[in-house]
């Protein structure tokens, strides 16, 4: 199932859908830069990958400007509405995962598009949205991945969303032309009027009006108050590279903690794909998750001690606690997995690593107000326990799984990488990076290799370790003997997410890899 490694001297685009990658490449061909192209890719994904992402969701960005010579992060996550109170869910054990009462955070994606492009782009927002509008208005061949996901979870859709994704009660087949005229109109309004149309104009009014009729809690004032945030990324060093992630409320620091732990081990003494390799990565990740779950929420509502968590001496203590003979007992809380990661590097040295999501497949399952915009259910991850760190409160950002990654070498972008997959994101990122840096794999090889996901499930909290069967029976047996609760997944199972990588070598040549589990493409020129 391996895809072919893509190579380009000047630029590279990777994404989980070939039409989105093509949209970004067209922008580069027209003279746009990486930031223009990234917005074009993001917008196209909101159309052609609607089960994973959309205009009603959030986005996180890591942006390297060659002119500025530094990495900046943009937090494009939305806050809960001003009327979203714990009392709204009195007597319930958790926030519903679908429907209007799950759609309680303002979508941050549209704001992030204008923020990134107005700061660093060369073209207009209308230019960047042109392909997305065309895909929505004129249609595109339904992808196998969209078909599979609609078949699997289409029952979660309700109201107007059903008429969009299962028109006339018939699920389109792969290759059928899929048209979204209401979404095309919303994107056209956004292209003409900018973010204010979404947050203070017609789109906000229509969404909120539709939500109110469904019993939802978001109001026009919540949209009008929304602003994303430019911020300094969090970072660490790893074997000569500087590793960047978006700061909390993103879980990105978890991947940095894991790398700090791994730096104390000798991968040269471990065969790739061996029991020791997988066991070490799993145990390092579990140690990081334990701290993440204790502290992660909106940093405006609680102090998150990143100085301690990212300290190398603290990592040394965590590394010393790892046993190569026995799996530690740590419980994972289930989180959503459906996301779209993409990246762009241009000929000028600009680089964008970004990720976006509706949280679960098709988000809250509603598209109110005739906008064609599916709303995210990201806020359903808030806790209703008043003592929990991530407890629900008005105007608060929730614990967020989205985490694009960027590695710098000698002050220049070297590796852009990320993946779909909620709880699996820091896990797959760690697999990718160790394969690239310690075992000399190219991006496509690193993506193609077997993967695992520890902990994530749709049901109760778990310690399960799901591993692709192609890891091999001896390794699986050794993991089980050490106390891992091993479950075997099919080869290239979608549970392992959709990962993508761009590597820039020391001569400036770009190499791209995209996941065989998705409909993506790496396009270099």
N, C-alpha and C positions, 0 to 999 in steps of 0.2 A: 504493500500500500504506500510505499515511499513516494514522495514527490521529488521532482528534480530540483537540485540546488540552482538557485538563480543568482547570477552575477552581473554587476553593473559597475562601470567606472565612475559614473557621475552621480547617479541617484538610485534609491531603492524604496519601494513601497511594499509592505506586507499587511495583509488583512485576512479575515476569515471568509470573505466573499470576493470572488474574482471581479465582479462588477464594481465593487467599492475600490479595490486596488486600481482598476482601470480609471476610475474617476479621479483618483489622486494623480496618476501618471499623466492624464490629460492636462491637469492644472500645471504640472511641472513643464510639460511640452509647450504650454501657452506662455511660459515665463513667470509663473508663480513660484513661490519658494516653498520650503517644507511646511510652513505654518498654513499657508493657503491650501496646500495639498492635503494636510491632515484634517482640516475642517471639511474639505470635500469628501474625504474618505469617511469621516464620522457621520456626515449627513447622509451619504449614500447607504451606509450600514443601517441607519435609522429607517430606511425604506426597504432594502433588499434582505435584511436580517431581522425582521420585526419580532420574531419570537425571542430574540436575545437582547435587543436594544431598541431605542426609539426616542423620539422627541419628548416623550413624557418621562424620561429617565435622567440619570446623573452621568457625569463624566469627570475623570481626573486626568491631568496632563503634566508631563515633565517636558520642559522646553529648553533646549540649548540654542542660544543665539550666538552665532559666530562673531557677530559685531560686538556683543557685550562680553563674550568670553566666559559666560557662567550659565548654570542651570537654575531655572526657576520652576516652581510648581504652581499649578492652578487647581484649587479645590472647587469643583463644580457640583457639589452635593447640596441638596435642598434641606431646609429646616422644616420641622413639623409646623402645622398651622397654629395660630394664636388661640384657637378654640379647641385644640386637641388636648384634652385633659384626661388624667387617669380615670376620673369619674365617668367618662363616656363608656368605659369598658367595665364598670363595676359588676362583680359577680362572674367575670370571664377569666379564664386562666391565661389566655394569650390573645393578642390582637389577631383578628381574622386575616388569613393570608390572601384572600381574594375579595373583590367587590369594593364598593365605595368606602367602606370603613377601614380598608387596608391602604387606600390611596391618601395618606395623611402627610406626605412631605412634598414640598414644591419641587417640580422638576428643574434641575440645574443645567441641563445640557445646552439649551439655546443661549443662555447667558454665557456659557463657556466658549461657544463658537465665536461670538462677537469679541469676547475678552482676548482670546488668543490671536484672532486675525487682526483686530484693530491695533494691538500692541506690536505685533511682529510681521504681519502679512503684507503683501505687496498689492494684491488684487482686492476686489470688493467682496462683501458677503454674498451678494447676488451671484458673482462669478463662481464662488465656491459651492453654492447650492444648486447650480444649474443642472448638474448631472442627476442629483437626487430628485429634483422636481420632474425631470424627464422620466426617470425610472418610475415615479409614482403615477404620473399622468398617462404615460404611454404604456406602462406595464413592463414586466420583465419575466423571464421564465422562472417559475417557482423552483427553488432549490430542493434537492432531496432532503436537506437538513430541516428546512421549514416544513416540508410535508410530514416528515417523521414526527416532529415536535407537535404539529397541529393534530395529527392522528392520536398522539399519546395524551395530550393535555387539553385538547380542544373543548372538553366539557367544562373547563375552568372559565371559558369566555362567556360573557353575558351581554344582553342588549345589543347596542350598535356594533360591538366588537364581533359578534357572531356573523352579522351580515357582511362585515368586511372580510373576515378570514375563512368563513364557510358560506360563501354567497349562494343564496337560493337553497341552502341546506345541503350543498354538495361541496365536499372538500376537493379543491383543485389538485390535480396530479402533478408530479414533477415534470417540469417542462411546459406546463400550461401557463399562458400569459396571466399574470397577476397584477391587477390595476387597483390603485388606491386614490380615487379622485378627491376625496375629502382631505387626505393628507397632502396631496399635491397643492390644494388651495391653501392650506395652512403654511406650507413651506414657501409658497409664492408670497403670501402676506409677510412672512418673516424676511424674505429676501428684499422686499420693497421697503419695509418699515423698520427693520432691525429688531433687536431684542425687546424694545418697549412694546411692540405689537403683541408679543407673547406674554409679557408680564404686566402691562398696564393697558392693553388695548383689547381688540376683538377676541383674540384667542383666549386670553385669561377669562374674559367675561363668559364666553361660551363654555369653557371647561368648568368653571365654577357654577354656572347655572345648571349644567347637566349633572354635576355632582350633587348639588343641593336637592335636585329632584330624586336622586338615588339615595338620599340620606347621608351624604358625605359631609366632611367638616371643613375642608379648605374653602377660603373666602377670597374675593378679589384683593383684599388688603394683604393677604399672605403672599400673593404673587407680586404685588407692587413693592413689597419690602425686600424681595429676594435680591441678594448680591452674592456672587461667588467671591473667591478670595485668592489673590496672588500671595504666595508665601514662600519662605525658604524651605527647600527640601531637607529631609533628614538624610544622613549619610554615615558611612563607615568606610574603612579601607579593607581590601582583601587581596593579598598576593600581588601588590603593585597597582591595583585598580581602586578607584574611588567609586563606591556604589551609592546610588541615589534612589530614594523613594519619596512619595508624597507623605507629609506628616499626618498625624491623627487629625480627624477621625478615621483616616485610612489605617488599615492593618499593616501597611508597608514596613513599618519598623520591625515587624516579626521576622521578615526575611533577612534583615540586617543582623538581628540578634542571632539567627541561625548561622549566618556566615561567620560571625565573630566566634561562635562555638567551634565551627568546623576548622577554623584556622589553626587550632591546636592539635590537629590530627594530620597524619602523613598519608595522603592519597597515593603516593608512590608505592606504598607498601600494601595497597588494596587493589585487587583486580576489579575492573569495572564490571558491574552486574553481579558481583559476589554477594554472599550473605553479609559480610562485613560492611560493604558499600551501602546496601539498602538499610541495614539495621542502624548504622551510624546516622544517616540522614534522617531517618524516622525519629530516632531518639532526640536528636538536636532540635528538630521541629517541634516535638512534643514539649520539650523544655521551654521553648519560646511561646508556644500557645498557652501554657499554664500562666505565664505572666500577662500575656495579651488579654486573656479572658478576665483577669482581675482588674485591669485598669482602662481598657479601651472604651471610649465614648467621645462625645463632643468635648474638646479641651476647654471650651468656654464654660463648661459646667463642672469640670473636675480636673484636678492636677494630674498630669501623666508624667511620671518621672523618667523621661527619656535619657537624661544624663546618666542615671544609674543603669537603666536597661541596656544602653548601648556602650557601656564602659567595658573595655577589654578585660579588666580584672574580674568583673562580674561574669563575663563569658568564660573566663578560665575556671571559675568555681562551677559553673554549669557543665563545662566540658568534663571536669573531674568527677562529676556525679554520674556520668554515663557508664553503664556496664555493657561490655560486649557480649555478655552471656545471658542477660535478662532484660526483657522489655519493661519499661516503667509503666505504672498504672496512672493514666491521665484520661479524663473524660472530655469528649468534644461535644459542643452544642451544634445541632444541625443548622446550616445556613444555606441560602440560595446559591445556585451555581451558574446561572445563565447570563452571559456576559460576552462582550466582543472587544478583543485587544487588537491594536494595530500600531504601526510605526512608519515613519517616513524620515529619510535622510536625503538632503539635496546636494547639488554640486558645490554650493558655497560653504558646506560644513555645518549647516543648521540641522538640528535633529529634534524630532518630536516622538515621544513614547506616550501613548494614551490608551485609555480603557473606558468603556461605557456600558451601562446596563439598565435593565428594568427590574432587576433582582431575580424573581422567578421567571420561568418561561411565560411570555405575554404579560408580565407584571401583575397588576391587580385584575387583569382580564376585562377591563372596561375602557371604552373610548368615548367619553361623553361629549355632548354638545355639537355633534356633527363635525368635529374637527379631524376625525380620523387618527387621533393621537391616543395611543395606549398609555395609560398612566402606570407608573411604577408602584410596587408594593414594598419598597425599601423600608418604609416606616414600620412594617409589621415585625421587624426584628427588635424594635424597642421592647423592653421588659415591662410587664405590669406589676412586678414586685417593687414596692416603693423603696426597698433597701438595695436594689441592684444598681451597679455603677451605670448601666445603660438603661435606666428606667425612663419611661415616657415622661416628657414635659413639653409644654408649648415652646415653639421657636427653637427647637433643639435638633442638631444633626445626630443621626444614629451611628453606632459602630458600623463601619463601612468596609466591605471586603475588597473593593476595587483598589488596585495597586500596580500601576505601570512601573517598570524598572529601567534604569539607565546606568551603564558602567562607563566610566571615563578612564582613559589611559593618557598620561602626559598632558592632561588638560583638554583632551579632545574626545568626542564620543567614540566609543569602541564597540559597545554591545547594547542594543536596545532589545528588550525581551519582556514577555508577559504572556498571560493565558487567561482564558475563561476558567471559572470554576470555584468561586466562593472560597471555601475552606482549602481547596486544592491549589489556590494561586501561589502562596509561599512555598508549597511543596514542589510543584512543577517548576517554579522559577529556580529553586535550589538544584533540582535535577539538571535543568538546562545548563546552569552556570558551571557546575562541577564537570559536566561532560565537555563543555567548551574549553575550560581552563586547565583541567587536570588530565583529560584523556585525549585532547587534541582533535575533537570532533568538529566538523563544520556545522553550520546552523541546521541544515536539513537532517544530518545524521543525529544531532542532539535531540531534535524534535521527534524523530522516528523511533528512537529507542523506547523500550518498555517503561511504563509509568505505574506509580502507586498513588493511592489517596488514603491517608489515614484519617479516620474519624467522621467524615462527612456522610450524612444520610438524611433522608426526609422524615424519619420517625423520631424515636427517643434519642437522648444523648448516648453516645457510643464510644467504644474503644476499638472498633473494627478497623482492620487494615485490608483494603481492597487492592489486589495486585493483579496485573495482567498475567494470564497464564504463560505467556512466552518468556517470562522471567525464568522459568524452568522448575521442574519438580524438586530438585535437590535444594535449591534456594528457598522455595516455598516451604518445604519441610523443615529446614533449619530455622526459618522465621517463626514457624508455628512452635517448634521445640523451645524457642526462647521466650514464649509466652505471648507472642503477637496473635491476635484473633484474626487469622487470615481468611479472607474470602477471595475466591478467584474470579476475575472478570474476563470477558472475552478479549481477544487481541484487538487493539485499537478501539476499545470501548469508549463511547462518548463521555462516560463518567470521568475520564481522565482529562477532560477539557480540550480546548482548542488553543494550542500554543504557537507563537510566531517569534522569529528572531531576525534581527539584522546585525551583522558583524562588519565593522569597518577595519580593514587591516592597516598596518603602519604606512602603506603606500597609498592609502585612500580608496582602495578598491572595496566595493560593497558586496556582501554576500547575504542572501535572504533565504529563509526556510519557513514554510507554512505547514500547518498540521494536516496529515492525511485524513483526520477525522471530520474535516469540515469542507466547505466549498471554496476555500481561499486560493490566493495566488500571490507569489512574490514577483514583482515586476521591476527589473533593473534596466537602466539605459546608460 
